[in-house]
Amino acid sequence: MRDTVQNGTTIKGQIRGGRKQSSPGLLVSQAKRVFLSGLFYAAALSVCLNLLQLTMPLFMLQVHDRVLNSQSMDTLGMLIILAIGALVVLGVLEFIRALSFQAMGGALVRRLNMPVLAAAVQASVDQGLSRATQSLRDISELRSFLTSSAVTAPLDAAWSPIFLGALFLLHPLFGLIGAVSAALLLCGGLITDILTRQLTKEANQTNIEAVSKIGASLRHAEAIEAMGMLPALAARWRALQLEALSAFETSGRRSKAMSSITRSLRYSIQIITLSAGAFLVLQQEITPGAMMASSILVGRLLIPFDSLIDNWRQWVLAAGAWHRLEAILTADVAIRQTMPTPHSSGDIVVDKLIYAAPGLDVPIIKGISFSLSPGEVLGVIGPSAAGKSTLARLLVGVLRPTSGGVFLDGNNTYLWERSSFGQVVGYLPQSVSLLEGTIRENIGRMADSDPYKVLEAARLADIHEMVGRLPLGYDTPVGDGHLTLSGGQRQRIALARCLYNQPRLIVLDEPNANLDAIGERALIRAIQRARESGAIVIIIAHRPAIMQVADKLLVLENGRITQFGPRTSVVPATMPGETTREVAAI
């Protein structure tokens, strides 16, 4: 019995071969373990670093109380050697800790970049481009955060009891001042979080939305410029930016205000510490060296808390980036087989196929079933919004069926491992786009392609001479910001990409939308050659001329098949509305 995809899950017994596929939840757990193991290592280094931070107050204490009293140059020399040695070790450990965070960020990127990219592509299919591009930015921002100085502040604050203990050893009053001061700064940090967290989150979300919208709009720059839409677009962009800016400014004012308060408080505490030390010296309870050492210790005790308040916004933004990455990785994304499947030459069977888009109760595709054999050409026609393009995406496994499935030689096209599936399938989507690269790379599907196969696909699509007239031939760069090609040229290059490596299943969605008569004749010849080679070809089109090459016709209305059979038997049928005119013209 064939595997099916039902309610977003695969049946038990799904074959998984080759390298074991990690589930999204496992990937997130592994990333957390990488972070926690790196954090544990950095925390161990932080213990040594904070102990070495005692070098300066101890040196000051010994110089005042021992060297000045004994006037011993030997003692001073030995203290200098020990202090400089300790500071050198401190610098080396600081460097090692920085490298550990850098390695942690690199490990997270290497572990998550491919899963995030795969999830981003799936999210782009399901939810649009903005979600995908933001995920790629999030992983970069998270790596930048891990290599910044902000990440070390909590570790230093965690080991602040070392300095607090040293203060108590000098005098209980110094310990009390240090404990109260740390508590006050910690309260300041909590207040800063309460006052700014929600505002920062809202501002960041609004800014992401604004950048995503303007980025998507700029892809249609020609229409914006030609029809004078820039003022209206700028007004919408300005409104979103002002909303984000207002939230950022409010959050920034509150954060800066708390930072200023805590910094003033920290300086005041140091004055209080020196004053208390002077009082204790006058009372002959401590030495002048202890007074100087206590001032340094209090300052060192409070620096991590002050840094936490200053860098609080970076922590909030990093936490938001991680939560978005976790959400996209654990979302209901495509789960494919990992075992490559060899080339297939069997029938394609569409079995009780149902598809309902997320958030919609009414299915777009409603219980479709049909089959095709190698060497057959099927034409799919129907009115607009009948579900034709959705059917094309289901045939090539881009969308996950709600129920039923599409099977090529018995293999589920949705579950099929993507690399091997791409070797047997050619797809020309309705919205034609070329990737950043050369024409050769685009035809060869961005892989290290065989030049002979590239030329073969170009000749099948009848673009070899057209490419030869371009500035650099097959090495001509295309994509955004490069050579401007006409819509017909782009569509014919995309057709060559579709025909590359002689795929066994070819799905063409409006392949002649931008073609002239010469291009359409070339398209028909390419379809005839694919049929002669034993490929299954499925054409979705509104223009009737291309359907003359079809062996069978499928009439789709409101997500259902109203007619299916040989072209000669379907054409005479009478159907209401737009479909009648389409079929009658064939």
C-alpha positions as CSV (number, residue, x, y, z in Angstrom):
1,M,0.0,0.0,0.0
2,R,1.4,3.4,-1.0
3,D,2.6,5.8,1.6
4,T,0.3,8.8,2.1
5,V,0.5,12.1,3.9
6,Q,-2.4,12.6,6.2
7,N,-2.9,15.6,8.4
8,G,0.7,16.6,8.1
9,T,2.2,13.3,9.3
10,T,3.8,10.4,7.6
11,I,2.7,6.8,8.2
12,K,4.8,4.5,10.3
13,G,7.4,2.6,8.4
14,Q,8.6,5.6,6.3
15,I,11.9,4.5,4.8
16,R,14.8,6.6,5.9
17,G,18.2,5.6,4.6
18,G,21.7,7.2,4.4
19,R,22.5,9.8,6.9
20,K,20.0,10.0,9.8
21,Q,17.8,13.0,9.5
22,S,17.6,15.1,12.7
23,S,14.2,16.3,13.7
24,P,13.7,20.0,14.3
25,G,13.3,19.5,18.0
26,L,16.5,17.5,18.1
27,L,18.3,20.3,16.2
28,V,17.1,22.9,18.7
29,S,18.2,20.6,21.6
30,Q,21.6,20.1,20.1
31,A,22.0,23.9,19.6
32,K,21.1,24.5,23.2
33,R,23.7,21.9,24.3
34,V,26.3,23.6,22.2
35,F,25.5,26.9,23.9
36,L,25.3,25.4,27.4
37,S,28.6,23.5,27.0
38,G,30.3,26.6,25.7
39,L,28.8,28.7,28.5
40,F,30.0,26.2,31.1
41,Y,33.6,26.3,29.7
42,A,33.4,30.2,29.6
43,A,32.1,30.2,33.2
44,A,35.0,28.1,34.4
45,L,37.4,30.5,32.8
46,S,35.5,33.4,34.4
47,V,36.3,32.0,37.8
48,C,40.0,32.3,37.1
49,L,39.6,35.7,35.5
50,N,37.7,37.1,38.5
51,L,40.3,35.7,40.9
52,L,43.0,37.3,38.8
53,Q,41.1,40.6,39.0
54,L,42.1,40.6,42.6
55,T,45.7,41.4,41.5
56,M,45.4,45.1,41.5
57,P,43.7,45.6,44.9
58,L,46.2,43.1,46.5
59,F,49.1,44.8,44.8
60,M,47.9,48.2,46.2
61,L,47.4,46.7,49.6
62,Q,50.9,45.2,49.8
63,V,52.6,48.3,48.4
64,H,50.9,50.6,51.0
65,D,51.2,48.4,54.0
66,R,54.4,46.4,53.3
67,V,56.7,48.2,50.9
68,L,56.2,51.8,52.2
69,N,56.6,50.6,55.8
70,S,59.6,48.4,55.2
71,Q,61.1,50.5,52.3
72,S,62.2,47.2,50.8
73,M,63.0,47.4,47.1
74,D,63.3,43.6,46.9
75,T,59.7,43.3,48.1
76,L,58.6,45.8,45.6
77,G,60.4,44.1,42.8
78,M,58.9,40.7,43.6
79,L,55.4,42.2,43.9
80,I,55.8,43.9,40.5
81,I,56.9,40.5,38.9
82,L,54.0,38.7,40.5
83,A,51.5,41.3,39.5
84,I,52.7,41.6,35.9
85,G,52.7,37.8,35.6
86,A,49.2,37.6,36.9
87,L,48.0,40.3,34.5
88,V,49.6,38.5,31.6
89,V,47.8,35.3,32.5
90,L,44.6,37.4,32.9
91,G,45.1,38.7,29.3
92,V,45.6,35.2,27.9
93,L,42.5,33.9,29.7
94,E,40.5,36.8,28.4
95,F,41.6,36.0,24.9
96,I,40.8,32.3,25.4
97,R,37.3,33.1,26.7
98,A,36.7,35.4,23.7
99,L,37.8,32.6,21.4
100,S,35.4,30.2,23.1
101,F,32.4,32.5,22.5
102,Q,33.6,32.9,18.9
103,A,33.8,29.1,18.5
104,M,30.4,28.8,20.1
105,G,28.9,31.3,17.6
106,G,30.6,29.5,14.7
107,A,29.4,26.1,15.9
108,L,25.8,27.3,16.2
109,V,26.0,28.8,12.7
110,R,27.5,25.6,11.2
111,R,24.9,23.5,13.0
112,L,21.9,25.6,12.2
113,N,22.6,27.3,8.9
114,M,21.4,24.5,6.6
115,P,18.3,23.6,8.7
116,V,17.4,27.3,9.0
117,L,17.9,27.7,5.3
118,A,15.7,24.7,4.5
119,A,13.1,25.9,7.0
120,A,13.3,29.4,5.5
121,V,12.7,28.1,2.0
122,Q,9.7,26.2,3.3
123,A,8.5,29.2,5.2
124,S,8.9,31.3,2.1
125,V,6.7,28.8,0.2
126,D,4.0,28.8,2.9
127,Q,4.2,32.3,4.4
128,G,6.1,34.6,2.0
129,L,9.6,35.8,1.6
130,S,9.8,38.1,4.7
131,R,9.7,35.3,7.2
132,A,12.5,33.5,5.3
133,T,14.9,36.5,5.0
134,Q,14.3,37.5,8.7
135,S,15.4,34.0,9.8
136,L,18.6,34.3,7.9
137,R,19.3,37.7,9.5
138,D,18.5,36.2,12.9
139,I,21.1,33.6,12.8
140,S,23.7,36.2,11.8
141,E,22.6,38.5,14.6
142,L,22.8,35.7,17.1
143,R,26.4,34.9,16.0
144,S,27.3,38.6,16.3
145,F,25.8,38.7,19.8
146,L,27.8,35.7,20.9
147,T,31.1,37.3,19.8
148,S,30.3,40.7,21.5
149,S,31.3,41.8,24.9
150,A,27.6,41.9,26.1
151,V,27.5,38.1,26.5
152,T,30.2,38.0,29.2
153,A,28.5,40.4,31.6
154,P,26.3,37.8,33.3
155,L,29.3,35.5,33.8
156,D,31.3,38.2,35.5
157,A,28.2,39.2,37.6
158,A,27.7,35.6,38.6
159,W,31.2,35.5,40.2
160,S,31.0,38.8,41.9
161,P,30.7,37.1,45.3
162,I,34.5,36.6,45.0
163,F,35.0,40.4,45.3
164,L,32.2,40.6,48.0
165,G,34.1,38.0,50.1
166,A,37.3,40.0,49.7
167,L,35.5,43.1,50.9
168,F,34.2,41.3,54.0
169,L,37.7,40.1,54.7
170,L,39.0,43.7,54.7
171,H,36.2,44.9,56.9
172,P,32.5,44.0,57.4
173,L,31.4,47.6,56.6
174,F,33.0,47.3,53.2
175,G,31.2,44.0,52.6
176,L,27.9,45.6,53.7
177,I,28.4,48.5,51.3
178,G,29.2,46.1,48.5
179,A,26.2,43.9,49.1
180,V,23.8,46.8,49.2
181,S,25.3,48.4,46.1
182,A,25.1,45.2,44.1
183,A,21.5,44.8,45.2
184,L,20.6,48.3,44.1
185,L,22.2,47.9,40.7
186,L,20.5,44.5,40.2
187,C,17.2,46.2,41.0
188,G,18.0,48.8,38.5
189,G,18.6,46.1,35.9
190,L,15.2,44.5,36.7
191,I,13.5,47.9,36.5
192,T,15.2,48.5,33.1
193,D,13.9,45.2,31.9
194,I,10.3,45.9,33.0
195,L,10.4,49.4,31.4
196,T,11.9,48.4,28.1
197,R,11.4,44.7,27.2
198,Q,7.9,45.0,25.7
199,L,8.7,48.3,23.9
200,T,11.9,46.8,22.4
201,K,10.0,43.7,21.3
202,E,7.2,45.7,19.7
203,A,9.7,48.1,18.0
204,N,11.8,45.3,16.7
205,Q,8.8,43.5,15.3
206,T,7.5,46.7,13.6
207,N,10.9,47.3,12.2
208,I,11.1,43.8,10.8
209,E,7.7,44.2,9.2
210,A,8.6,47.6,7.7
211,V,11.9,46.3,6.2
212,S,10.2,43.2,4.9
213,K,7.4,45.1,3.2
214,I,9.6,47.7,1.6
215,G,12.0,45.0,0.5
216,A,9.2,43.1,-1.2
217,S,7.8,46.3,-2.8
218,L,11.2,47.2,-4.2
219,R,11.2,44.1,-6.3
220,H,8.5,45.8,-8.3
221,A,10.5,49.0,-8.8
222,E,9.5,49.4,-12.5
223,A,5.7,49.5,-11.7
224,I,6.4,51.8,-8.7
225,E,8.3,54.3,-10.9
226,A,6.1,54.0,-13.9
227,M,2.8,54.6,-12.2
228,G,4.0,57.1,-9.6
229,M,3.4,54.9,-6.6
230,L,6.5,56.1,-4.7
231,P,4.8,58.8,-2.7
232,A,2.1,56.5,-1.4
233,L,4.7,53.7,-0.8
234,A,6.9,56.2,1.0
235,A,4.0,57.3,3.2
236,R,3.3,53.8,4.3
237,W,7.0,53.1,4.9
238,R,7.3,56.4,6.9
239,A,4.3,55.4,9.0
240,L,5.8,52.0,9.9
241,Q,9.2,53.6,10.5
242,L,7.8,56.3,12.8
243,E,5.9,53.7,14.8
244,A,9.1,51.6,15.2
245,L,11.2,54.7,15.9
246,S,8.8,56.0,18.5
247,A,8.9,52.7,20.4
248,F,12.7,52.5,20.0
249,E,13.1,56.1,21.3
250,T,10.9,55.5,24.3
251,S,12.7,52.3,25.1
252,G,16.1,54.0,24.6
253,R,15.2,57.0,26.8
254,R,14.1,54.7,29.6
255,S,17.2,52.5,29.2
256,K,19.6,55.5,29.1
257,A,17.9,57.1,32.1
258,M,18.3,54.0,34.2
259,S,21.9,53.7,32.9
260,S,22.7,57.2,33.9
261,I,21.1,56.7,37.3
262,T,23.0,53.5,38.0
263,R,26.3,55.0,36.8
264,S,25.9,58.0,39.1
265,L,25.0,55.6,41.9
266,R,28.1,53.6,41.2
267,Y,30.4,56.6,41.4
268,S,28.6,57.7,44.6
269,I,29.1,54.3,46.1
270,Q,32.9,54.5,45.4
271,I,32.9,57.9,47.2
272,I,31.0,56.4,50.1
273,T,33.5,53.5,50.1
274,L,36.5,55.8,50.3
275,S,34.8,57.9,53.0
276,A,34.1,54.8,55.0
277,G,37.7,53.7,54.5
278,A,39.0,57.0,55.6
279,F,36.8,56.9,58.7
280,L,38.1,53.4,59.5
281,V,41.7,54.4,59.0
282,L,41.2,57.3,61.4
283,Q,39.7,54.9,63.9
284,Q,42.8,52.7,63.3
285,E,40.6,49.7,62.3
286,I,42.2,49.3,58.9
287,T,45.4,50.4,57.1
288,P,45.5,52.9,54.3
289,G,46.3,50.1,51.9
290,A,43.0,48.4,52.8
291,M,41.2,51.6,52.2
292,M,42.6,51.8,48.6
293,A,42.1,48.1,48.0
294,S,38.4,48.4,49.1
295,S,37.8,51.2,46.6
296,I,39.1,49.1,43.7
297,L,37.2,46.0,44.8
298,V,33.9,47.9,45.1
299,G,34.4,49.3,41.6
300,R,35.3,45.9,40.2
301,L,32.3,44.4,42.0
302,L,29.8,46.8,40.4
303,I,31.2,46.9,36.8
304,P,29.4,43.7,35.6
305,F,26.0,45.0,36.9
306,D,26.6,48.3,35.2
307,S,27.5,46.5,32.0
308,L,24.3,44.3,32.3
309,I,22.1,47.4,32.3
310,D,24.0,49.0,29.4
311,N,23.7,45.9,27.3
312,W,20.3,44.8,28.3
313,R,18.8,45.7,24.9
314,Q,21.2,43.4,23.1
315,W,20.2,40.6,25.4
316,V,16.5,41.2,24.6
317,L,17.1,41.4,20.8
318,A,19.3,38.2,20.9
319,A,16.5,36.4,22.9
320,G,14.0,37.5,20.3
321,A,16.2,36.3,17.4
322,W,16.6,32.9,19.2
323,H,12.9,32.5,19.8
324,R,12.2,33.2,16.1
325,L,14.8,30.7,15.0
326,E,13.4,28.1,17.4
327,A,9.9,28.8,16.1
328,I,10.8,28.4,12.5
329,L,12.9,25.2,13.2
330,T,10.1,23.6,15.2
331,A,7.3,24.7,12.9
332,D,5.3,22.3,10.8
333,V,7.8,22.2,8.0
334,A,8.5,19.6,5.3
335,I,9.9,16.3,6.5
336,R,11.4,14.4,3.6
337,Q,13.1,11.1,3.1
338,T,16.8,11.2,3.3
339,M,17.5,8.1,1.1
340,P,18.1,9.2,-2.5
341,T,15.7,7.5,-4.9
342,P,17.0,6.4,-8.4
343,H,15.6,7.7,-11.6
344,S,12.0,6.7,-12.3
345,S,10.2,6.0,-15.5
346,G,6.9,4.7,-14.3
347,D,3.4,6.2,-14.2
348,I,2.3,9.2,-12.2
349,V,-0.7,8.6,-10.1
350,V,-2.7,11.3,-8.3
351,D,-4.8,9.5,-5.7
352,K,-7.7,11.3,-4.0
353,L,-5.7,14.4,-3.7
354,I,-7.0,17.1,-1.2
355,Y,-5.3,20.3,-0.3
356,A,-6.5,23.0,2.1
357,A,-4.2,26.0,2.6
358,P,-3.3,26.7,6.3
359,G,-6.0,28.9,7.9
360,L,-8.6,28.0,5.3
361,D,-11.5,25.7,6.0
362,V,-12.5,25.1,2.3
363,P,-10.0,23.0,0.3
364,I,-8.5,24.4,-2.8
365,I,-8.1,20.9,-4.4
366,K,-11.0,18.6,-3.7
367,G,-10.4,14.9,-4.1
368,I,-8.6,14.8,-7.5
369,S,-7.6,11.4,-9.0
370,F,-6.0,10.6,-12.4
371,S,-3.0,8.9,-13.8
372,L,-0.6,9.3,-16.7
373,S,1.9,7.0,-18.4
374,P,5.4,7.9,-19.8
375,G,5.2,9.6,-23.1
376,E,1.8,11.3,-22.4
377,V,1.2,15.0,-22.4
378,L,-1.7,16.4,-20.3
379,G,-3.2,19.8,-20.7
380,V,-4.8,21.3,-17.6
381,I,-7.4,24.1,-18.3
382,G,-10.0,25.9,-16.3
383,P,-11.1,29.3,-15.1
384,S,-9.0,31.6,-12.9
385,A,-8.7,30.5,-9.3
386,A,-9.7,26.9,-10.2
387,G,-6.6,25.6,-8.4
388,K,-4.4,24.9,-11.4
389,S,-1.2,26.4,-10.0
390,T,-1.9,24.8,-6.7
391,L,-2.2,21.4,-8.5
392,A,1.2,22.1,-10.2
393,R,2.9,22.7,-6.8
394,L,1.4,19.5,-5.4
395,L,2.6,17.5,-8.4
396,V,6.2,18.5,-7.8
397,G,6.0,18.1,-4.0
398,V,6.3,21.8,-3.1
399,L,3.1,21.7,-1.1
400,R,2.1,19.0,1.4
401,P,-1.2,17.3,0.6
402,T,-3.9,17.5,3.3
403,S,-5.0,14.0,2.2
404,G,-4.1,11.6,-0.5
405,G,-1.0,12.0,-2.5
406,V,0.9,12.2,-5.8
407,F,3.0,9.1,-6.7
408,L,5.6,8.8,-9.4
409,D,6.5,5.2,-10.1
410,G,5.1,4.5,-6.6
411,N,7.2,7.1,-4.8
412,N,5.4,9.9,-3.0
413,T,6.6,13.1,-4.6
414,Y,6.3,15.1,-1.4
415,L,8.3,12.7,0.7
416,W,10.9,12.1,-2.0
417,E,14.5,13.2,-1.1
418,R,14.9,16.6,-2.9
419,S,18.2,16.1,-4.6
420,S,17.4,12.9,-6.3
421,F,13.8,14.1,-7.0
422,G,15.3,17.2,-8.8
423,Q,17.1,14.8,-11.2
424,V,13.8,13.4,-12.5
425,V,11.6,16.5,-12.4
426,G,11.5,19.7,-14.3
427,Y,9.3,22.5,-13.1
428,L,8.5,25.9,-14.7
429,P,6.5,28.0,-12.3
430,Q,4.0,30.6,-13.3
431,S,6.2,33.4,-11.8
432,V,9.5,33.0,-13.7
433,S,12.6,34.1,-11.9
434,L,16.3,33.5,-12.5
435,L,18.7,33.1,-9.6
436,E,21.9,35.2,-9.1
437,G,24.5,33.6,-11.3
438,T,25.3,33.0,-14.9
439,I,23.0,31.6,-17.6
440,R,25.0,28.4,-17.5
441,E,24.6,28.1,-13.7
442,N,20.8,28.8,-14.0
443,I,20.3,26.2,-16.7
444,G,22.4,23.7,-14.7
445,R,20.3,24.4,-11.6
446,M,23.2,26.1,-9.7
447,A,25.2,22.9,-9.5
448,D,28.6,21.9,-10.9
449,S,26.8,21.0,-14.1
450,D,27.9,19.1,-17.2
451,P,28.5,21.6,-20.1
452,Y,27.2,19.2,-22.6
453,K,23.9,18.8,-20.7
454,V,23.6,22.5,-20.4
455,L,24.0,22.9,-24.2
456,E,21.5,20.0,-24.8
457,A,18.9,21.7,-22.6
458,A,19.5,25.1,-24.3
459,R,19.0,23.5,-27.8
460,L,15.9,21.7,-26.6
461,A,14.5,25.1,-25.5
462,D,15.8,26.6,-28.8
463,I,17.8,29.4,-27.0
464,H,21.3,28.4,-28.0
465,E,21.6,31.1,-30.6
466,M,19.9,33.7,-28.4
467,V,22.4,33.0,-25.6
468,G,25.3,33.2,-28.1
469,R,24.3,36.8,-29.0
470,L,24.5,37.9,-25.3
471,P,27.7,39.8,-24.1
472,L,29.3,36.8,-22.5
473,G,27.2,33.9,-23.9
474,Y,26.5,31.3,-21.3
475,D,28.7,33.1,-18.7
476,T,26.5,36.2,-18.9
477,P,25.4,37.0,-15.3
478,V,21.6,37.3,-14.8
479,G,19.5,38.1,-11.8
480,D,18.8,41.4,-9.9
481,G,21.3,44.1,-10.8
482,H,22.7,42.3,-13.9
483,L,21.8,42.1,-17.6
484,T,18.2,43.0,-18.2
485,L,16.4,40.3,-20.1
486,S,12.9,40.4,-21.6
487,G,10.2,38.4,-20.1
488,G,10.3,36.0,-23.0
489,Q,14.0,35.5,-22.7
490,R,13.7,34.8,-19.0
491,Q,10.9,32.3,-19.6
492,R,12.9,30.4,-22.3
493,I,16.0,30.2,-20.1
494,A,13.8,28.9,-17.3
495,L,12.4,26.4,-19.7
496,A,15.9,25.2,-20.5
497,R,16.5,24.9,-16.7
498,C,13.3,22.8,-16.6
499,L,14.5,20.5,-19.4
500,Y,18.0,20.1,-18.0
501,N,19.2,16.5,-17.6
502,Q,16.1,15.1,-19.5
503,P,13.6,14.9,-16.5
504,R,11.0,12.2,-16.5
505,L,8.2,14.4,-15.1
506,I,7.9,17.9,-16.6
507,V,5.3,20.4,-15.1
508,L,4.8,23.7,-17.0
509,D,2.6,26.4,-15.4
510,E,1.7,29.0,-18.1
511,P,4.9,28.3,-20.1
512,N,3.9,30.5,-23.0
513,A,2.7,33.5,-21.0
514,N,5.6,35.7,-22.2
515,L,6.4,34.0,-25.5
516,D,6.0,35.3,-29.0
517,A,5.0,33.0,-31.9
518,I,8.7,31.9,-32.4
519,G,9.1,31.1,-28.7
520,E,5.8,29.2,-28.6
521,R,6.7,27.1,-31.6
522,A,10.0,26.3,-29.8
523,L,8.1,25.3,-26.7
524,I,5.9,23.0,-28.7
525,R,8.9,21.3,-30.3
526,A,10.5,20.9,-26.8
527,I,7.3,19.2,-25.5
528,Q,7.2,16.9,-28.5
529,R,10.8,15.9,-28.0
530,A,10.2,15.3,-24.2
531,R,7.2,13.1,-25.1
532,E,9.3,11.1,-27.6
533,S,12.0,10.5,-24.9
534,G,9.3,9.0,-22.6
535,A,8.8,11.9,-20.3
536,I,5.4,12.8,-18.7
537,V,4.5,16.4,-19.5
538,I,1.8,18.4,-17.7
539,I,0.9,21.8,-19.2
540,I,-1.2,24.4,-17.5
541,A,-2.2,27.3,-19.8
542,H,-4.9,29.7,-20.8
543,R,-3.8,30.2,-24.4
544,P,-5.3,27.4,-26.4
545,A,-2.6,27.0,-29.1
546,I,-0.2,25.1,-26.8
547,M,-2.9,22.6,-25.9
548,Q,-2.9,21.2,-29.5
549,V,0.2,19.2,-28.5
550,A,-1.6,17.5,-25.6
551,D,-2.8,13.9,-25.7
552,K,-5.2,14.4,-22.8
553,L,-7.1,17.3,-21.3
554,L,-8.1,17.8,-17.7
555,V,-10.7,20.5,-17.0
556,L,-10.5,21.9,-13.5
557,E,-13.2,24.0,-11.9
558,N,-13.4,25.0,-8.3
559,G,-10.8,22.5,-7.3
560,R,-12.6,19.5,-8.9
561,I,-12.2,17.6,-12.2
562,T,-15.2,18.2,-14.4
563,Q,-13.7,16.4,-17.5
564,F,-10.7,14.2,-18.1
565,G,-9.8,12.2,-21.2
566,P,-8.3,12.3,-24.7
567,R,-8.2,15.7,-26.2
568,T,-10.5,14.8,-29.0
569,S,-13.2,13.6,-26.7
570,V,-13.0,16.5,-24.3
571,V,-12.9,19.3,-26.9
572,P,-16.4,18.9,-28.2
573,A,-18.0,19.0,-24.8
574,T,-19.9,22.2,-23.8
575,M,-19.2,23.7,-20.5
576,P,-20.5,26.9,-19.0
577,G,-18.6,30.2,-18.7
578,E,-14.9,30.8,-19.5
579,T,-14.0,27.1,-19.9
580,T,-16.4,26.7,-22.8
581,R,-14.5,29.3,-24.8
582,E,-11.1,27.8,-23.9
583,V,-12.1,24.3,-24.9
584,A,-13.9,25.4,-28.0
585,A,-10.8,27.2,-29.2
586,I,-8.6,24.1,-29.0
